[in-house]
Amino acid sequence: MKRISLIVVALFAVVILLSGSPVQAASLATAARSVIPKDVQQIINVDYRRLKNSETAMEMKSKLVPANMKQFEDALKDIGVTPEKDMDTITLASFRTKEHGIQIIGIAQGTFPRKKIALKLTKQNVKANKVNTSFVYPMAGGMSMVFLDDWTMLFGESSAVKAALDARDGNTRSLNANSEVTDMIVAVEQGTVWSVLDQEGTQTMMKSALGEASDLAEYDTLKKRLVGSRYTVDFDHGIDFNLNVVTSDNVTAASLSSVLKAGLMFKKNGANPTEKSAIDDTKVDSDGGKLIVHFKADDKSFQSLLDSPMFAAVTH
């Protein structure tokens, strides 16, 4: 529960880098923005409505779902929420705090059976605690839950929920005061799955994605010039992954591109044919001050990758 910085890697990016009825995409709603504290490290947003329309996406989710996402889903089920039916989107946000280090909150949006939830909480003799002006209920697994409005539920460890409500209520600053992160959200929020990371989160993500290549002295210099990153994953026709890493200048982006290409070539040496094909389908380039990574594969090719030994090695 204390870390989300590897969700990008564990959920999608490492798989790609190491191995390689229509609805509107989900933007981050006002209620969600208001409770994410300013010092955010990573936000990951999943559009459940679009995700469940893709067999490939659901299989990948079943194999890659990180522990904290599963814990959130299990806690919701415990109070009467069926994620596959009731939820439209789920947002996970990690942020830094002075007292507790990295904290994580989950924000679920959808059509929730509030009467059913209230009845279940009553039968379980669950009592709410008042935090600022909100009533917060304890949940399974040491988490707490509060409704922000009829369509939005905030949950997480009690200290994380308290920090989130403080941001919403003006006791501390919220995401709306972090222009570097909110500007990146605009560029990706139409994706089925999208994520943004600040500088520190980007450094962690890139170190994990590069593997042994991150030990090069050149990368140690480059990582200080990383500004942030954003990615999207879509499943309309197979899988389409796009990652942009924002750097301080053109030279840094080009150099980082070279390091990443070298890392991919190193991984290709020990790969099987399916994994080699995935690496060949991963395009790395730079454009201005951005590192650009693009991976696209049809459903059949990606299904084969899901069953590959390298995939199993990097996701367990």
C-alpha positions in Angstrom: 0.0 0.0 0.0 2.9 2.4 0.5 4.1 2.4 -3.1 2.6 3.0 -6.5 5.7 4.1 -8.3 6.1 0.7 -10.0 2.5 0.4 -11.2 3.5 1.7 -14.6 6.1 -0.9 -14.9 4.1 -3.7 -13.3 0.9 -3.0 -15.1 2.1 -2.2 -18.6 5.4 -0.6 -19.4 7.8 -3.3 -18.1 6.0 -5.9 -20.1 6.6 -3.9 -23.2 10.1 -2.6 -22.5 11.4 -5.9 -21.1 9.5 -8.1 -23.5 8.5 -6.0 -25.3 -20.5 0.0 -27.9 -18.3 3.2 -27.9 -18.1 5.4 -24.8 -16.4 8.6 -24.1 -12.9 8.4 -22.5 -12.8 9.2 -18.8 -11.4 12.6 -17.8 -10.3 13.2 -14.2 -13.5 14.7 -12.7 -13.5 17.7 -10.4 -14.2 15.7 -7.3 -11.2 13.5 -8.0 -8.9 16.4 -8.7 -9.9 18.2 -5.5 -8.8 15.3 -3.2 -5.4 14.5 -4.8 -2.7 16.4 -2.8 -0.4 18.8 -4.7 2.8 16.7 -4.0 1.6 13.8 -6.2 4.1 11.3 -7.5 1.9 9.3 -9.9 -1.7 9.1 -11.0 -3.0 6.1 -12.9 -6.5 6.1 -14.3 -8.4 3.0 -15.6 -11.6 3.3 -17.7 -13.4 0.1 -16.6 -16.2 0.6 -19.2 -13.8 0.5 -22.1 -11.4 -2.1 -20.5 -14.1 -4.7 -20.2 -14.9 -4.5 -23.9 -11.5 -6.0 -24.7 -10.7 -9.6 -24.0 -7.0 -8.9 -24.3 -7.3 -6.0 -21.8 -9.1 -8.1 -19.3 -6.7 -11.0 -19.6 -3.8 -8.6 -19.1 -5.5 -7.1 -16.1 -6.0 -10.5 -14.5 -2.3 -11.3 -14.9 -0.9 -7.9 -14.0 -3.2 -6.3 -11.4 -0.9 -4.9 -8.7 -1.5 -5.8 -5.1 -2.9 -2.4 -4.1 -5.4 -2.4 -7.0 -6.7 -5.8 -6.0 -6.8 -4.8 -2.3 -8.9 -1.7 -3.3 -11.3 -3.9 -5.4 -11.6 -6.5 -2.6 -12.5 -3.8 0.0 -15.1 -2.4 -2.4 -16.7 -5.8 -2.8 -16.8 -6.2 0.9 -19.2 -3.3 1.3 -21.4 -4.3 -1.6 -19.8 -2.8 -4.7 -19.3 -4.9 -7.8 -16.4 -3.2 -9.6 -17.2 -4.7 -13.0 -20.8 -3.5 -12.9 -20.9 -0.5 -10.7 -17.6 1.3 -11.5 -16.9 3.5 -14.5 -13.4 4.5 -13.6 -10.9 4.0 -10.9 -8.0 6.4 -10.2 -5.0 5.6 -8.0 -2.8 8.4 -6.8 0.4 8.3 -4.8 1.7 11.4 -3.1 4.4 12.4 -0.6 3.7 13.4 3.0 6.1 14.6 5.7 4.6 12.3 8.4 3.9 9.1 6.5 6.1 9.1 3.4 4.4 7.9 0.2 0.7 7.5 0.6 -1.9 6.1 -1.8 -5.6 6.9 -2.4 -8.1 5.3 -4.7 -11.0 7.2 -6.2 -13.8 5.2 -7.8 -16.5 6.8 -10.0 -19.6 5.1 -11.1 -23.2 4.3 -10.1 -23.0 2.9 -6.6 -25.8 1.1 -4.7 -25.7 3.5 -1.8 -28.8 2.1 0.0 -27.3 -1.4 -0.2 -24.0 -0.1 1.0 -25.6 1.8 3.9 -27.6 -1.3 4.9 -24.5 -3.5 4.8 -22.5 -1.1 6.9 -25.4 -0.9 9.4 -25.6 -4.7 9.7 -21.9 -4.9 10.2 -22.2 -2.3 12.9 -19.7 -0.1 11.2 -19.5 3.4 12.7 -18.3 6.5 10.8 -15.6 8.9 12.0 -16.0 12.5 11.2 -13.0 14.0 9.4 -13.4 17.8 8.7 -17.0 17.9 7.4 -17.1 14.3 6.0 -18.1 10.9 7.5 -15.4 8.3 6.9 -16.2 4.6 7.3 -13.6 1.9 8.1 -13.3 -0.9 5.5 -11.6 -4.3 5.3 -7.8 -4.4 5.1 -7.3 -1.4 7.3 -8.7 1.0 4.8 -11.3 3.8 5.1 -14.0 5.0 2.6 -16.0 8.2 2.2 -18.5 9.4 -0.5 -17.4 12.7 -2.1 -20.7 12.9 -3.9 -23.3 10.4 -5.3 -20.9 9.2 -8.0 -17.5 9.4 -6.4 -16.0 7.3 -3.6 -12.6 8.0 -1.9 -10.8 5.2 -0.2 -7.4 4.3 1.3 -5.6 4.1 4.6 -7.0 6.5 7.2 -4.0 8.8 7.1 -4.1 9.0 3.3 -7.9 9.7 3.3 -7.3 12.4 5.9 -4.6 14.0 3.7 -6.9 13.9 0.7 -9.8 15.5 2.5 -7.5 18.2 3.9 -6.6 19.0 0.3 -10.2 19.2 -0.8 -11.2 21.3 2.2 -8.4 23.8 1.7 -6.3 22.9 4.7 -3.5 22.0 2.3 -3.0 22.4 -1.5 -4.5 20.0 -4.0 -3.5 18.8 -7.5 -5.0 22.0 -9.0 -2.0 23.8 -7.7 0.5 21.6 -9.5 0.5 22.9 -13.1 3.4 20.5 -14.2 1.2 17.5 -13.5 -2.1 18.9 -14.6 -0.6 20.0 -17.9 0.5 16.4 -18.6 -3.0 15.1 -17.8 -4.5 17.1 -20.6 -2.3 15.2 -23.1 -3.3 11.7 -22.0 -6.7 11.7 -20.4 -8.5 10.3 -23.5 -6.7 6.9 -23.0 -8.4 3.8 -21.8 -5.6 3.6 -19.3 -3.4 6.6 -18.7 -0.8 7.7 -16.2 1.3 10.7 -15.3 4.4 10.7 -13.1 6.4 13.6 -11.6 10.2 13.8 -11.8 10.9 11.4 -9.0 8.3 8.9 -10.2 9.7 9.1 -13.7 13.2 8.4 -12.4 12.0 5.3 -10.6 10.0 4.1 -13.6 12.8 4.5 -16.1 15.4 2.8 -13.8 13.1 -0.2 -13.6 12.4 -0.2 -17.3 16.0 0.1 -18.3 17.2 -2.7 -16.0 21.0 -3.1 -16.1 21.3 -0.2 -18.6 20.3 2.1 -15.7 23.7 1.3 -14.1 25.6 3.1 -16.9 27.2 6.3 -15.8 25.6 8.1 -18.7 22.1 7.3 -17.3 23.0 8.6 -13.9 23.7 12.0 -15.4 20.6 11.9 -17.6 18.1 11.0 -14.9 18.7 14.4 -13.2 17.3 16.0 -16.4 14.0 14.1 -16.4 11.0 16.4 -15.9 8.1 14.0 -15.9 6.3 11.4 -18.0 2.9 10.3 -19.3 1.6 7.3 -21.0 -1.6 5.8 -22.5 -2.7 2.3 -23.3 -5.7 1.6 -25.6 -7.2 -1.6 -26.8 -9.5 -0.7 -29.7 -7.5 -2.7 -32.1 -5.1 -5.0 -30.2 -2.9 -3.0 -27.8 -1.5 0.5 -28.4 1.0 1.9 -25.9 2.4 5.4 -26.0 4.9 6.7 -23.5 6.4 10.3 -23.5 9.2 11.2 -21.1 9.6 14.9 -20.8 13.3 16.0 -20.4 15.0 19.4 -19.9 16.4 19.6 -23.4 16.8 18.0 -26.9 20.2 16.5 -26.2 19.0 14.7 -23.0 16.0 13.2 -24.9 18.2 12.0 -27.7 20.7 10.5 -25.3 18.0 8.8 -23.3 16.7 7.3 -26.5 20.1 5.8 -27.2 20.4 4.3 -23.8 16.9 2.8 -24.0 17.6 1.3 -27.5 20.8 -0.3 -26.1 18.8 -1.7 -23.2 16.2 -3.3 -25.6 19.0 -4.8 -27.7 20.5 -6.3 -24.6 17.2 -7.9 -23.6 16.7 -9.2 -27.1 19.8 -11.4 -26.9 18.1 -13.7 -24.4 14.6 -13.5 -25.7 12.5 -16.2 -27.5 10.9 -15.5 -30.9 7.7 -14.0 -29.5 9.6 -11.7 -27.2 12.0 -10.7 -30.0 9.0 -9.8 -32.1 7.6 -7.6 -29.3 10.9 -5.8 -28.9 11.1 -5.2 -32.7 7.6 -3.7 -32.4 8.7 -1.3 -29.7 9.7 2.0 -31.4 12.0 4.4 -29.5 12.8 7.9 -30.6 13.1 11.5 -29.4 11.2 14.6 -30.5 12.3 17.9 -29.2 12.8 17.5 -25.5 10.7 14.2 -25.3 11.7 10.6 -25.3 8.9 8.7 -27.2 8.2 5.0 -26.9 5.5 3.4 -28.9 4.4 -0.3 -28.9 1.5 -1.7 -31.0 0.5 -5.3 -31.5 -2.6 -7.2 -32.5 -4.5 -9.3 -30.0 -3.0 -12.6 -31.2 0.6 -11.4 -30.9 0.0 -9.9 -27.5 -1.8 -13.0 -26.2 1.4 -15.0 -27.1 3.5 -12.4 -25.2 1.3 -12.8 -22.1 2.2 -16.5 -22.0 5.9 -16.0 -22.6 8.6 -16.9 -20.0 10.0 -13.4 -20.0 6.6 -12.0 -19.2 6.2 -14.4 -16.3 9.7 -13.5 -15.0 9.0 -9.7 -14.9 5.5 -9.9 -13.5 6.0 -12.3 -10.6 
